[in-house]
Amino acid sequence: MRLMRSIDFRGWMLLGAAALCITLPGAIAVLGGSAHAGVTLQERKLPMRFSWVACQPNCRGWVSAVGLVTADSPREFDEFARGRQLGGATIVLDSSGGSVNDSIALGRRWRSLGAMTTVGVTVQTRTAQGDRASIKPEAYCESMCVFLLLSGKARYVPEAARVRVHQIWMGDRADDAKAASYTAQDLMIVERDIGRLAKYTFDMGGTGDLLSLALNVPPWEDLHQLSPAELRLTNLVTTDAIAEVLPQMDNANVPVANVAAKPVQDRFVGKAMETEASSQPSKSTKTAEAAVPTGSVAAAPPAQQQQ
């Protein structure tokens, strides 16, 4: 069995107006999305999909990564990347997590490419001038998605995005974690994967505060939404300027607020917000079901366990 677990809003709106034509064998979280004008709950439950969104000649484009990280996600990303020049590309995330170990493998792959990361939903709109692609900031990055976000060499989180964390847990017992029984082997598996996650976090430049915040939320409690101050404290955010994660945008045509760097203490003022394969098969630890993408917590159907 496998383990499962799962800033500037104005700038995003300006970006949307200007862009033309355009998942460690371990723990998993749940819920996904698509590159259309809205992300349904059903789509959020699907395995992660990767798509290239072009916006030439105004910008280079970006990778849309939507859905749950599964055991297949690292391989599928490699297939997607084959023949594409993705060095330094921006990856736009809308995900409620997935497999811990496979998320770590995917995150390391992205870091090796020098990728940049952000949170958002790609929207395709047909206009008289042709198809236009934009990014809606009202998106979710939950559970292991947060650690994928951390893999970017530059990381931007729009004000309207929701970045939420919680613990990893045994995948076949997360739905009723308090009533379930656990063996010493189960505890060993969880602690081993926490160790792997800790190493990955520090390798990616994250802080111990991210692990502390996540590991303090058990599966029977609501996910914890990171505040602007916590996004900075955990080092999940490295910039408030869209231009730093989509550097080839034509800034003359896309005025972006706060492009110039500001002191760290001022950046949130006025805002709302190498693959580590296991040497032997291991059980899954899964986080609690992720919340429905409406800002409120609701029960979701039990996730299928992967054998």
C-alpha positions as CSV (number, residue, x, y, z in Angstrom):
1,M,0.0,0.0,0.0
2,R,1.1,3.6,-0.5
3,L,1.2,6.6,1.7
4,M,-1.3,9.4,0.8
5,R,-1.6,13.0,1.9
6,S,-2.4,15.1,0.7
7,I,0.9,38.6,-3.7
8,D,-0.7,40.5,-5.2
9,F,-4.3,40.0,-6.3
10,R,-4.4,43.2,-8.4
11,G,-1.3,41.9,-10.3
12,W,-3.1,38.6,-11.1
13,M,-6.1,40.5,-12.5
14,L,-3.8,42.6,-14.7
15,L,-2.0,39.5,-15.9
16,G,-5.3,37.9,-16.8
17,A,-6.3,40.9,-18.8
18,A,-3.1,40.9,-20.8
19,A,-2.1,37.3,-21.5
20,L,-2.9,36.5,-25.1
21,C,-3.8,33.1,-26.6
22,I,-3.0,31.5,-24.4
23,T,1.6,14.0,-7.7
24,L,8.1,9.2,-1.9
25,P,6.1,6.1,-2.4
26,G,4.3,7.6,0.6
27,A,1.4,9.8,1.9
28,I,-1.4,11.6,-0.2
29,A,-4.0,14.4,0.0
30,V,-7.2,14.8,-2.1
31,L,-8.8,17.0,-4.7
32,G,-7.8,18.5,-8.2
33,G,-8.9,20.8,-11.2
34,S,-8.7,21.8,-14.9
35,A,-7.7,24.6,-17.2
36,H,-11.2,25.9,-17.8
37,A,-13.2,28.8,-16.4
38,G,-13.8,27.0,-13.1
39,V,-12.6,24.0,-11.2
40,T,-15.2,21.5,-10.0
41,L,-14.9,19.3,-7.0
42,Q,-15.0,16.2,-9.2
43,E,-12.0,17.4,-11.2
44,R,-10.2,18.1,-8.0
45,K,-10.4,14.3,-7.2
46,L,-8.7,13.3,-10.4
47,P,-5.0,12.5,-10.7
48,M,-2.7,15.4,-11.5
49,R,-2.7,16.6,-15.1
50,F,0.0,18.8,-16.7
51,S,-0.7,21.1,-19.6
52,W,1.3,23.8,-21.3
53,V,-0.4,27.2,-21.6
54,A,1.1,29.4,-24.3
55,C,0.9,33.2,-24.4
56,Q,3.3,34.2,-27.1
57,P,4.4,36.8,-28.0
58,N,3.7,38.6,-24.7
59,C,5.2,35.9,-22.4
60,R,6.8,32.5,-22.5
61,G,3.7,30.7,-21.0
62,W,3.4,28.4,-18.0
63,V,2.7,24.8,-16.9
64,S,-0.7,24.2,-15.4
65,A,-0.6,21.4,-12.7
66,V,-4.0,20.4,-11.4
67,G,-5.2,17.5,-9.3
68,L,-3.8,14.9,-6.9
69,V,-0.3,13.7,-6.9
70,T,-0.3,9.9,-7.4
71,A,2.4,7.2,-7.9
72,D,2.2,7.9,-11.6
73,S,2.7,11.7,-11.4
74,P,6.5,11.9,-11.5
75,R,6.6,9.6,-14.6
76,E,3.7,11.4,-16.2
77,F,5.5,14.8,-15.7
78,D,8.7,13.4,-17.3
79,E,6.6,12.3,-20.3
80,F,5.0,15.7,-20.4
81,A,8.4,17.4,-20.2
82,R,10.0,15.3,-23.0
83,G,10.7,17.5,-26.0
84,R,9.8,20.7,-24.1
85,Q,12.2,23.3,-22.9
86,L,10.9,23.6,-19.3
87,G,14.1,25.0,-17.7
88,G,13.1,28.0,-15.6
89,A,9.4,27.5,-16.4
90,T,6.6,28.7,-14.1
91,I,4.3,26.0,-12.7
92,V,0.8,27.1,-11.7
93,L,-0.7,24.9,-8.9
94,D,-4.2,24.0,-8.0
95,S,-4.1,20.9,-5.9
96,S,-5.2,19.4,-2.6
97,G,-2.1,17.2,-2.2
98,G,-1.4,13.6,-2.8
99,S,1.3,11.0,-2.2
100,V,4.0,12.2,0.1
101,N,6.9,10.3,-1.4
102,D,5.8,11.0,-5.0
103,S,5.3,14.7,-4.2
104,I,8.8,14.8,-2.9
105,A,10.1,13.2,-6.1
106,L,8.1,15.6,-8.2
107,G,9.2,18.6,-6.2
108,R,12.9,17.6,-6.6
109,R,12.4,17.2,-10.4
110,W,10.9,20.7,-10.5
111,R,13.8,22.2,-8.5
112,S,16.3,20.5,-10.9
113,L,14.6,22.4,-13.7
114,G,14.9,25.7,-11.9
115,A,11.2,26.0,-12.0
116,M,9.2,28.8,-10.4
117,T,5.9,28.1,-8.7
118,T,2.6,29.9,-7.9
119,V,-1.0,29.1,-7.1
120,G,-3.9,29.7,-9.5
121,V,-6.4,28.3,-12.0
122,T,-5.8,28.7,-15.7
123,V,-8.8,30.1,-17.6
124,Q,-9.3,30.0,-21.3
125,T,-11.5,32.7,-22.8
126,R,-12.6,33.0,-26.4
127,T,-12.7,36.6,-27.7
128,A,-13.0,38.3,-31.0
129,Q,-9.2,38.7,-31.1
130,G,-8.7,35.0,-30.4
131,D,-8.3,32.7,-27.4
132,R,-6.9,34.3,-24.3
133,A,-5.5,32.6,-21.3
134,S,-5.4,34.1,-17.8
135,I,-4.9,32.9,-14.3
136,K,-7.5,33.2,-11.6
137,P,-6.0,33.6,-8.1
138,E,-8.9,31.9,-6.4
139,A,-7.2,28.5,-6.1
140,Y,-6.2,26.0,-3.5
141,C,-2.9,24.5,-2.6
142,E,-3.3,22.1,0.3
143,S,-1.4,19.4,2.1
144,M,1.5,18.1,-0.1
145,C,0.8,20.7,-2.7
146,V,2.3,23.2,-0.2
147,F,5.6,21.3,-0.5
148,L,5.4,21.3,-4.2
149,L,5.0,25.1,-4.0
150,L,8.1,25.1,-1.9
151,S,10.1,23.5,-4.8
152,G,10.1,26.7,-6.9
153,K,13.3,28.7,-6.9
154,A,10.9,31.7,-6.8
155,R,7.5,31.5,-5.2
156,Y,4.5,33.8,-5.5
157,V,1.1,33.4,-3.7
158,P,-1.7,35.7,-4.8
159,E,-3.8,37.2,-2.0
160,A,-7.0,35.3,-3.0
161,A,-5.3,31.8,-3.0
162,R,-5.8,29.4,-0.1
163,V,-2.7,27.6,1.1
164,R,-3.5,25.0,3.8
165,V,-1.7,22.4,5.8
166,H,-2.2,19.3,8.0
167,Q,-0.5,16.1,9.2
168,I,0.2,13.0,7.3
169,W,-1.6,9.9,8.5
170,M,-2.0,6.2,7.7
171,G,-4.0,6.2,4.4
172,D,-6.4,3.4,5.4
173,R,-7.3,5.0,8.7
174,A,-7.5,8.7,8.1
175,D,-11.3,8.8,7.8
176,D,-11.8,7.7,11.4
177,A,-8.3,8.3,12.8
178,K,-9.3,8.4,16.5
179,A,-11.2,5.0,16.4
180,A,-8.5,3.2,14.4
181,S,-5.8,1.0,16.0
182,Y,-2.1,1.3,15.1
183,T,0.9,-1.0,15.3
184,A,4.5,-0.1,16.0
185,Q,5.2,-0.7,12.3
186,D,2.6,1.9,11.5
187,L,4.2,4.5,13.7
188,M,7.6,3.6,12.2
189,I,6.2,4.3,8.7
190,V,4.8,7.7,9.7
191,E,7.9,8.8,11.5
192,R,10.1,7.7,8.6
193,D,8.1,9.8,6.1
194,I,8.1,12.8,8.4
195,G,11.9,12.5,8.4
196,R,11.9,12.4,4.6
197,L,9.6,15.4,4.4
198,A,11.8,17.3,6.9
199,K,14.9,16.7,4.8
200,Y,13.1,17.8,1.7
201,T,11.7,20.9,3.3
202,F,15.2,22.1,4.4
203,D,16.7,21.1,1.0
204,M,14.1,23.3,-0.7
205,G,14.9,26.3,1.6
206,G,11.8,25.9,3.8
207,T,11.8,26.5,7.5
208,G,11.0,24.2,10.5
209,D,8.0,26.4,11.0
210,L,6.3,24.9,8.0
211,L,6.7,21.4,9.4
212,S,5.6,22.6,12.9
213,L,2.4,24.2,11.5
214,A,1.5,21.1,9.5
215,L,2.3,18.5,12.1
216,N,0.2,20.3,14.7
217,V,-3.1,19.7,12.7
218,P,-4.5,16.1,13.2
219,P,-6.7,14.5,10.5
220,W,-9.9,15.1,12.6
221,E,-9.4,18.9,12.5
222,D,-9.9,21.4,9.7
223,L,-6.9,22.2,7.6
224,H,-5.0,25.2,8.8
225,Q,-4.9,28.1,6.3
226,L,-1.5,29.8,6.4
227,S,-1.8,33.6,7.1
228,P,0.3,36.1,5.1
229,A,2.8,36.2,8.0
230,E,3.0,32.4,8.1
231,L,3.6,32.3,4.4
232,R,6.6,34.5,4.9
233,L,7.7,32.8,8.1
234,T,7.8,29.4,6.4
235,N,9.6,30.8,3.4
236,L,6.8,29.6,1.1
237,V,6.7,33.1,-0.4
238,T,9.8,34.7,-1.9
239,T,8.3,37.6,-3.9
240,D,5.2,39.8,-4.1
241,A,5.9,40.6,-7.8
242,I,4.2,38.6,-10.5
243,A,7.0,39.6,-12.9
244,E,9.4,37.5,-10.9
245,V,7.5,34.2,-11.6
246,L,6.5,35.2,-15.1
247,P,9.5,37.2,-16.1
248,Q,8.9,37.3,-19.8
249,M,5.6,39.2,-19.5
250,D,5.7,42.5,-21.4
251,N,5.7,44.8,-18.4
252,A,5.1,47.8,-20.6
253,N,1.7,46.4,-21.4
254,V,1.1,44.7,-18.1
255,P,1.5,47.2,-15.2
256,V,2.2,45.1,-12.1
257,A,1.8,46.6,-8.7
258,N,4.8,46.4,-6.4
259,V,7.2,45.1,-8.9
260,A,10.1,46.8,-7.0
261,A,11.3,44.9,-4.0
262,K,10.0,46.1,-0.7
263,P,11.4,45.5,2.8
264,V,10.2,42.1,4.1
265,Q,8.2,43.5,6.9
266,D,6.2,45.6,4.5
267,R,5.3,43.0,1.9
268,F,2.1,41.8,3.4
269,V,0.7,45.1,4.6
270,G,-2.8,45.6,3.4
271,K,-3.1,42.0,2.1
272,A,-5.6,39.2,3.1
273,M,-4.3,37.0,2.7
274,E,16.5,13.1,-6.6
275,T,13.7,11.0,-6.1
276,E,13.7,9.4,-2.7
277,A,12.4,5.9,-3.5
278,S,11.7,3.6,-0.6
279,S,13.9,0.5,-0.5
280,Q,10.9,-1.6,0.3
281,P,7.1,-1.4,-0.2
282,S,5.4,0.6,2.6
283,K,1.9,1.2,3.8
284,S,0.2,4.5,3.0
285,T,-0.2,7.3,5.4
286,K,-2.9,9.7,4.2
287,T,-3.9,13.0,5.5
288,A,-7.5,13.9,6.3
289,E,-9.8,14.5,3.4
290,A,-9.2,18.0,2.0
291,A,-11.9,20.6,2.2
292,V,-14.2,21.4,-0.7
293,P,-12.9,24.4,-2.6
294,T,-15.4,26.9,-1.3
295,G,-13.6,28.1,1.8
296,S,-15.6,25.8,4.1
297,V,-14.9,22.3,5.2
298,A,-17.1,19.5,4.0
299,A,-16.8,15.8,4.0
300,A,-15.5,14.3,0.8
301,P,-16.0,10.7,-0.4
302,P,-13.3,8.3,0.9
303,A,-10.2,8.1,-1.3
304,Q,-9.3,4.9,-3.0
305,Q,-6.3,3.2,-1.5
306,Q,-3.5,2.4,-3.9
307,Q,-2.1,-1.1,-3.6
